[in-house]
Amino acid sequence: MTDQVATTEAPEDWEPSEVQRERNEWRRRRTLRSAVIAAGSTLLLLGIIGGLVVSSPGWERVQATYFDWDKAVSSFPAVLEGLWLNIRVMALCAVLIVALSLTIAVMRTIRGPVAFPLRLVGTAYVDIFRGLPLLLVIFLLGFGGPALSLQGLPTSALFWGCSALVLSYSAYVAEVFRAGIESVHPSQRLAGRSLGLTYGQTLRHVVLPQAWRRVIPPLMNDLVSLQKDSGLIAVLGVVDAIRAAQIQTAIDFNYTPYVVAGFLFCCLTIPMARLTDRYARKKGYHGAGGHL
């Protein structure tokens, strides 16, 4: 057996054949040629767009109003401090959204007539908060919540703004979880029950682990969207990145702080989006996010 294994192993002095070397060289030249063409076409397109913008009659006024470097530098610390609040809101809301949406998804997938009230409540919740615009929910809770003066609940705009984000996003994420749970083949549940597991144990140890792996890519997309929508709490007066940019703009009516805020948001969301696409392709979700 040892001799047979030794004979099947590739020799240490193995070298590719002439044909293989030519094929590798052709592939290298093709890759390099594609990269040069892609870079050239991209630069050409950017040059055309830039030329049209710069040569427009109102470019000087737009440049002074939206792309003032001194204004960008002076407003950057305030906008960056507000962005830190957006990041904390996103992190806290993401945890609460996962917990609430998973609960709703489980409620909607419980079988049997006894669980009908749970399914009804879960369905009504999803239908209502998917039907209401997020901005409207923020207004309703942000202005109506403190007026209720509920015992034990804060009256701050930040609390109610975060509550609106959690309630709205949980309706969408619950559907993602439900789709993941229902995508697990029924034989998996039957196999768990045949091993003596209860319904809850089967759900926890058999169904949910498989569903979780399948829904990670769409959940990461929702996280990217949540990062952007966290700026909507600025309508309640919370000083986040957008509100800080608005305050800086009100000083001299120069809109460069808005551009700074948009740039900082892109610095967060674009890497997250690329990471999501890469993870999706790695897990076999071909076509997710396209190919660069």
C-alpha positions in Angstrom: 0.0 0.0 0.0 2.9 2.3 0.8 4.5 1.7 -2.5 1.2 2.3 -4.3 0.7 5.7 -2.5 4.3 6.6 -3.3 3.8 5.9 -7.0 0.7 8.1 -7.2 2.3 11.2 -5.6 3.5 13.9 -8.0 7.3 14.1 -8.3 8.9 17.0 -6.6 10.6 18.2 -9.8 7.3 18.4 -11.7 6.9 21.3 -14.1 4.0 22.3 -16.3 4.1 21.3 -19.9 4.8 23.8 -22.7 1.1 23.8 -23.5 0.1 24.6 -19.9 2.7 27.4 -19.7 1.3 28.9 -22.9 -2.3 28.6 -21.5 -1.2 30.3 -18.3 0.5 33.1 -20.2 -2.5 33.7 -22.4 -4.8 33.9 -19.3 -2.4 36.4 -17.7 -2.4 38.6 -20.8 -6.2 38.4 -21.1 -6.6 39.4 -17.4 -4.2 42.3 -17.8 -5.9 43.4 -21.1 -9.3 43.3 -19.4 -8.1 45.3 -16.5 -6.5 48.0 -18.8 -9.7 48.3 -20.9 -11.9 48.5 -17.8 -9.7 51.2 -16.2 -9.6 53.1 -19.5 -13.3 53.1 -20.0 -13.9 54.1 -16.4 -11.6 57.0 -16.6 -13.1 58.1 -19.9 -16.6 58.0 -18.5 -15.6 59.9 -15.4 -13.8 62.4 -17.5 -16.8 63.0 -19.7 -19.1 63.4 -16.7 -16.6 65.6 -14.9 -16.2 67.8 -18.0 -19.9 68.3 -18.4 -20.3 69.2 -14.8 -17.4 71.6 -14.6 -18.3 73.3 -17.9 -21.9 73.9 -16.8 -22.9 77.6 -16.3 -23.7 77.3 -12.6 -20.7 75.1 -11.6 -18.8 77.9 -9.8 -21.9 78.7 -7.6 -22.5 75.0 -6.9 -18.8 74.5 -6.0 -18.9 77.4 -3.6 -22.1 76.2 -2.0 -21.6 72.4 -1.8 -17.8 71.8 -2.1 -16.2 74.5 0.1 -13.1 72.8 1.6 -12.8 75.2 4.5 -16.4 74.7 5.4 -15.9 70.9 5.2 -13.0 71.0 7.5 -14.7 73.2 10.1 -17.9 71.1 10.1 -16.2 67.7 10.0 -15.8 67.3 13.8 -19.5 68.0 14.6 -20.7 65.8 11.8 -18.4 63.0 12.8 -19.6 63.2 16.4 -23.2 63.0 15.2 -22.2 59.9 13.1 -21.0 58.2 16.2 -24.5 58.5 17.6 -25.9 56.9 14.3 -23.4 54.0 14.7 -24.6 53.4 18.3 -28.2 53.6 17.3 -27.6 51.1 14.5 -25.8 48.6 16.8 -28.4 48.8 19.6 -31.4 48.6 17.2 -29.9 45.7 15.2 -29.7 43.5 18.3 -33.3 44.4 19.3 -34.6 43.9 15.8 -33.1 40.4 15.5 -34.6 39.4 18.9 -38.1 40.8 18.1 -38.2 39.7 14.5 -37.1 36.1 15.3 -39.9 35.9 17.9 -42.5 37.1 15.4 -41.2 34.7 12.7 -41.5 31.8 15.1 -45.0 32.9 16.1 -46.0 32.9 12.4 -44.6 29.4 11.8 -46.1 27.6 14.8 -48.4 24.8 13.6 -51.8 23.8 15.0 -55.1 25.6 15.7 -54.2 26.3 19.3 -51.5 28.7 18.1 -53.8 30.6 15.7 -53.9 33.7 18.0 -50.1 33.9 17.9 -50.1 33.6 14.1 -52.8 36.2 13.9 -50.9 38.7 16.1 -47.7 38.1 14.2 -49.4 38.5 10.8 -51.2 41.7 11.9 -47.9 43.1 13.2 -46.1 42.5 10.0 -48.9 43.8 7.8 -49.3 47.1 9.8 -45.6 48.0 10.1 -44.8 47.0 6.6 -47.7 49.2 5.4 -46.7 52.3 7.4 -43.8 54.5 6.0 -40.9 54.5 8.4 -40.9 58.3 8.6 -44.6 58.3 9.6 -43.9 55.7 12.4 -41.1 58.0 13.7 -43.4 61.0 13.7 -46.2 59.0 15.5 -44.0 57.6 18.2 -41.6 60.5 18.5 -44.4 63.0 19.2 -47.1 60.8 20.5 -45.0 58.5 22.8 -43.7 61.2 25.2 -47.3 62.6 25.4 -48.5 59.3 26.8 -46.3 59.8 29.9 -46.1 56.0 30.4 -44.7 55.0 33.7 -41.1 53.7 33.5 -40.5 54.7 29.9 -38.2 57.6 28.9 -39.6 60.6 27.1 -36.5 61.4 25.1 -36.8 61.7 21.3 -33.8 59.3 21.0 -35.7 56.5 22.8 -38.8 56.8 20.7 -36.9 57.3 17.5 -35.0 54.0 18.1 -38.3 52.4 19.0 -39.8 53.4 15.7 -36.7 51.9 13.9 -37.0 48.6 15.8 -40.8 48.2 15.2 -40.6 49.0 11.5 -37.5 47.0 10.7 -38.7 44.0 12.7 -41.6 43.6 10.4 -39.3 43.2 7.4 -36.7 41.1 9.1 -39.4 38.8 10.5 -40.3 37.9 7.0 -36.7 37.1 6.2 -36.5 34.8 9.2 -39.8 33.2 8.3 -38.6 32.5 4.8 -35.5 30.9 6.2 -37.4 28.8 8.6 -39.9 27.6 6.0 -37.0 26.8 3.6 -35.8 24.0 5.9 -37.2 20.8 4.6 -40.0 19.2 6.7 -38.0 16.0 7.0 -35.6 17.9 9.2 -38.4 18.5 11.7 -39.5 14.9 11.5 -36.0 13.7 12.0 -35.6 15.8 15.1 -39.0 14.6 16.5 -38.1 11.0 15.8 -35.0 11.4 17.9 -37.2 12.3 20.9 -36.7 16.1 20.7 -39.7 18.3 21.6 -41.0 20.9 19.2 -39.0 23.6 20.9 -35.8 21.6 20.9 -36.3 20.7 17.3 -36.8 24.3 16.4 -33.8 25.4 18.4 -31.2 22.7 17.5 -32.4 21.6 14.1 -34.4 24.2 12.2 -33.1 27.6 13.4 -29.3 26.8 12.9 -30.1 25.9 9.2 -32.4 28.9 8.7 -29.9 31.3 10.2 -27.1 30.3 7.8 -29.5 30.9 4.8 -30.7 34.3 5.8 -27.4 35.9 6.8 -26.9 37.6 3.3 -30.4 39.3 3.3 -29.9 40.2 7.0 -26.7 42.0 6.2 -28.5 43.9 3.5 -31.1 45.0 6.1 -28.2 46.1 8.3 -26.8 48.3 5.6 -30.3 49.8 5.1 -30.7 50.3 8.9 -27.4 52.2 9.0 -28.7 54.7 6.5 -32.2 55.0 8.0 -30.8 55.7 11.4 -30.4 59.2 10.2 -34.2 59.7 10.0 -34.3 60.2 13.8 -32.9 63.7 13.0 -36.5 64.8 12.3 -37.2 64.5 16.0 -34.4 66.9 16.9 -31.8 64.3 17.8 -28.3 65.6 17.0 -27.0 62.9 14.8 -24.8 63.3 11.6 -27.7 64.8 9.5 -28.9 67.1 12.3 -25.3 68.2 13.0 -24.9 69.0 9.3 -28.1 70.9 9.3 -27.0 73.0 12.3 -23.7 73.8 10.5 -25.5 74.7 7.3 -27.8 77.1 9.1 -24.8 79.2 10.2 -24.0 80.6 6.7 -26.4 78.6 4.4 -23.5 76.7 2.9 -24.5 73.1 2.2 -21.1 71.5 2.3 -21.8 69.8 5.7 -24.5 67.8 4.0 -21.9 66.5 1.5 -19.6 65.7 4.4 -22.4 63.7 6.1 -23.2 61.9 2.9 -19.5 61.0 2.5 -19.2 59.6 6.0 -22.4 57.5 5.5 -20.9 56.1 2.3 -17.7 55.3 4.1 -19.8 53.0 6.4 -22.4 51.6 4.0 -20.3 50.9 0.9 -17.8 48.6 2.7 -20.7 46.8 4.4 -22.5 46.4 1.1 -19.3 45.0 -0.6 -18.8 42.6 2.4 -22.4 41.4 2.0 -22.0 40.7 -1.7 -18.7 38.9 -1.1 -20.2 36.8 1.6 -23.3 36.0 -0.5 -21.2 34.9 -3.5 -18.9 32.8 -1.2 -22.0 31.0 0.2 -23.2 30.2 -3.3 -25.8 33.0 -3.8 -24.6 33.6 -7.4 -25.6 36.9 -8.8 -25.9 38.6 -5.4 -24.7 42.1 -5.8 -23.4 41.5 -9.3 -19.7 41.3 -10.1 -17.3 44.2 -10.2 
